[in-house]
Amino acid sequence: MADSNSKSSSWLVVAAFLLPSFLGFFLFVLVPMMATVGLAFTDYSGGFTYQWIGLKNFVRAFTSTSFINALTNTVNFTVVSVVAQIVLGFCFAVLLNKKIVARNFFRAVIFLPVVLSMVAISLVFMVILHPDKGPINGFLTSLGMTPIPWLTSPKTALLTIILVTIWQSFGYYMILFLSGLQAINLELYEAADIDGASKWRQLWNITIPMLSPTTFFCVIMAIINSFKVFDPIFVMTGGQLGGGPGDSTTVLVFDIYKNAFSYYKMGYASAEAVILLLIVLVVTIIQYRGQKKWVTYDL
């Protein structure tokens, strides 16, 4: 009887600690998600009135030039930034895993932007990349070169934001790759040295396969983070009515924000959010199923 009371008391203590987290998840994640899915099938624009319109919001999205443009920008942003972040993170991890001078300092310098606010970074880069008064264009002008319209031209604005995002993010993946490298059994490299394998062959046949689980995780995280990019677009391209010039930097999350909170088309914005959720879900499932072909969990 005493044991039964003791177990019940323990479960109550555990439930008391877990309740705030579950309550927060239920109120601020699960309920808004379900509400978004429901609103996607209505013409809701605020207030207490709405009308069920079925799939009209989804049909409208896929026949809308602005949605297709936002989707195209999102895909371009994702492909370029994910590849660059993973490649740079891997290369710097391999380099800074070696016994070189001041490697801890360089690790800290590369990782530092990750802990900084993206809003603060965006504001700093707006000053640095100012077309007339920015130091970079000032340097180019002093060399007799033509200043670059970093954020003021449709041809360069999205690429500029991609470069800023890569600079801010790839240190995170470098740390993940570093932890993966330090988990590799050194006896594998010693055996490869005895067999006369070159450093390039060791990298290709030992390091890359052993890092494949880490690479798989990094790719998934990088894709998800790229699909939901918002802060640099909002700050660097004009705030609430930004996304320019000429919608050249409007991505899906920013388009959802504009339709919901600038134009009060909350039903349509909810449909866009559901489409974005399905895209990320499908991409993740494809990656998960495809991992069997290239991810190695033992060697």
Secondary structure as UniProt FT lines:
FT   HELIX           2..25
FT   HELIX           26..30
FT   HELIX           31..39
FT   TURN            40..41
FT   TURN            47..48
FT   TURN            54..55
FT   HELIX           56..62
FT   HELIX           65..96
FT   TURN            101..102
FT   HELIX           103..115
FT   HELIX           118..128
FT   TURN            131..133
FT   HELIX           135..142
FT   TURN            143..144
FT   TURN            150..152
FT   TURN            154..156
FT   HELIX           157..181
FT   TURN            182..183
FT   HELIX           186..194
FT   TURN            195..196
FT   HELIX           199..202
FT   HELIX           203..207
FT   HELIX           208..210
FT   HELIX           212..227
FT   HELIX           231..236
FT   TURN            237..238
FT   HELIX           239..241
FT   TURN            246..249
FT   HELIX           252..257
FT   HELIX           258..262
FT   HELIX           266..290
FT   HELIX           291..293
//
